[in-house]
Structure formats: structure tokens, C-alpha cells
Amino acid sequence: MSWSIRRRLARGPVRTSPSAERAGDQDRLLPISRLEAFSDGVFAIAITLLVLELHVPTGHEALAKGLEHEWPRYLGYFVSFAFIGGVWIAHSTLTRFIKAADPDLMRLNLMLLLFVSFLPFTTAIAATHLFASNLTLHEVTVSTSTERVATVVFGLNLTLAALMIYLMLRHAGRTPDVAANDLAEEELRAFARERRSAMLLQASATVVGAFLPLTAVVFYLAVSIFFFLNPLQHLRTRAHRAAGITPTAGSGRTLTLPHDQELCARLDMSFCAACMYRLVVTASLLQTPVVTGSNSWR
């Protein structure tokens, strides 16, 4: 190495041009196809596992009475099904507004899938231990420690999953080169603010569960329905904007994003695949004998 080169290196670090730095940042980005495929598979399996906790009455009592005895399981199933469905729709909306994923977004996605895949277990805990005794009208405000713990564990799982989808939206809206364009960043940030409010509401309901389990579960159901319906409203609004029906406020521009024409087809295909998987698993379960005590059911 010549003396002139050594002197230049001794003066300070070599500066890279902005274009080189931008190229290095783009090398860290990953395609979203694998993120979507893996996430859809986990959502489908988690939502299928929920139905396995619905037990068929096998006793000698009347069928209607046996079904009535299982009402906590039905309630937990509807809460978790609506919640997972809402998170899946929000996740599909997120991938619509982004063109790539960075490693941090992939890690947040894995954390989301961790808590979603944990939901069948916490749902079973709540269904098994929530209101195990016969519930009468004057017992609504009376609960045992077991019921309170089951409700809080269930709500904590829902809250953590809601937190992860909020963090994913916020990260995608703030990270350069992840969103499809500037307007997509604005939409992601607005969507993240709405999900933050829903996440805080879910956390508040979890706190209520430490004192009033039944009230908390009703709140869980209401928040899950909100998770289910709110992204659908976003899809309709964004479709109108993409079609030029409603201009973007303050700019006179319309929101044009990639994949607009393919969104409905992609959502329908993923949903149909999940439904077909559920049908196959359910059919195989119906054909498998289940033995309970001295009774068997086919």
C-alpha cells in the first residue's frame, strides 16, 4: 500500500455515498410472499385447532342439556375465531400496503404467530375453568380465583397478539422502503393508530377480568368483533379511493397501490384454502372413533 493511500485512510473513515447506503438498505429487504404464505398457514391451523375443544355430549342426559353445559366452550370458540379472523384480515391489509419486508418486520410477524398459535390453549383454559359451577343470575358478580385467573390468561394472550399486529403496522409505516409509497405510509400509520386504541381496549378488558370474569369475556367478544369488522371497512374505503371515488384529504390525489386488482382474489384464495383445510380435518375427526369411559361414539 502506497504512502498516499495510508495517509488518506489515517485521516478518517471512508465515506459511502447515499446511493450506496440506500442500496445496502434495500439488500436487507425480503419479498413478502413467504411471509404471507407462512402466516396464512399458521392462521388456518390455529383456527382449526379451536374446534377440537368443542366436545360432543356422550352422557345419558338430554342432548339439549348436554349442549347447554358446554356453553363456555362455545363462547370461547366464538371469541377466538372472531379475533383470529380479524387479525388475519388486518394482516392481509398490511401486506397490501407494503412492497417488501425487513428482518425486524419478519421477527414481529413471528411473535404475532406465536401468540396466535397459543390461542387454542388459552381458549381451552378459559372454557374449562370459566364458570365451572352452575351460573345463576345472582352469581354474575361472584367468581372464584380459578375463574379470574383463566379469564386473565385468556385476555393476556389476546392483548399480546393485538400488540404484535399494532407494532407490525407501526413499523411498516415508519420504515423506509417497506411501504408501497408515501400514501401507503400514511394509511399504515392511520391504521396503526386505530389498532393501538383496540389494543388498549383489550388490555383494559383483561384488567376487568381480574374482578369480573363474565363482564371481561363479553368485552373480549366485542373487541374481537371490532377486530373482525374494522379491517373490512378499511378494505372498502381503500378500494373506493383506488377507484378514484374518494380523493385523499388535502392533497387531491388518489391512493394507487400495487396489488389492488389482485387483492380480492388473493384474500378469497387464502380463505378458501383455510376453509378446505378445516373441512378435511373435521371430516377425518368425524370418522375417527372417540372413546369416553365405557361409551364409544363414531
LOGUZA-769269 format. One record per residue (C-alpha): z negated, y, x; residue in one letter. Coordinates in steps of 0.5 Angstrom, whole numbers, plus 500, padded with zeros to 3 digits. Layout:
! residues N
ZYXA...
! end
This chain:
! residues 298
500500500M502507503S497512504W500517499S499512494I492510496R490518495R493518488R489512486L483515489A484522485R482518478G484513473P492512472V493516465R497512460T502515455S500516448P506512446S504506451A497507448E500506441R504500443A497497445G494498439D500495435Q499489439D493488436R495488429L497481426L501479420P497479413I501472411S496468414R490472411L493472404E494464404A487462407F484467403S487464396D486457398G478459399V478462392F481457389A477451392I470456390A472457383I474449382T467447385L464452380L466447374V463441377L456444376E458443368L454436366H457432360V451430356P449423356T443422352G442420345H440426342E446430338A451433342L450440340A443440342K445437349G450442350L445448348E440445353H446446358E447454357W444457363P450453367R455456362Y452463363L452462371G459459371Y462465367F458470371V461467378S468465375F469473373A466475380F471471384I477472380G475480380G474479388V481475388W485481384I481486389A483482395H491482392S491489391T488490398L494486401T499490397R497497401F497494408I502492412K498489418A491486419A487488426D482483428P476487425D479486418L480479419M473478421R471482415L475477411N472471414L465474412M467475405L470468404L463466407L459469401F465467396V464459398S457460398F457462390L457455387P451453391F447459389T450459382T447452381A440454384I440459378A443454373A438449375T432453375H433459371L429458364F428451365A423451359S425453352N426460352L424463345T424471343L417473346H418469352E424474354V420478359T416473361V418469367S416464373T416465380S421460381T426463376E425470379R427467386V433463383A436470380T435474386V438469391V444469386F444476386G444477393L450472394N454477389L451483393T453481399L460479397A461485394A459489400L464485404M470487399I468494400Y468494407L474491408M477496403L474502407R476499414H483498412A483506409G480508416R484504421T491507424P497503423D494498418V495501411A503502409A503509409N499515408D499515401L496508401A491510406E489515400E489509395E485505399L479510400R479511393A479504391F473503396A469509393R469505386E467499390R462502393R459504386S460497383A456494390M450499389L450497381L450490383Q444491388A440494383S441489378A439484384T432488384V431488377V432480378G425480381A422482375F426481369L431475370P434475364L436482364T439482371A443476369V446480364V447485369F451480373Y455478368L457486366A458487373V463481374S467483368I468490371F470487378F475483374F478488370L478494374N483492379P488490374L487497372Q489499379H495495379L498498372R496505375T500504381R506500378A507507374H506511380R511507384A516507378A515515378G512515371I505519374T506523380P501524386T496529384A497535388G503533392S509532387G510525391R510518388T507512391L512508394T509502398L512495400P512489396H512493390D517489387Q514482389E507484387L507481380C511474383A506473389R500474384L503469379D505464384M498464387S494464380F499458378C497454385A490455383A490453376C494447378M489445383Y484446378R487441373L489436379V481436381V479436374T483430372A481426377S474427376L475425368L478418371Q472417375T466413372P460417373V453413372V447416370T441412369G443406365S448409362N456410364S461415362W468414363R
! end
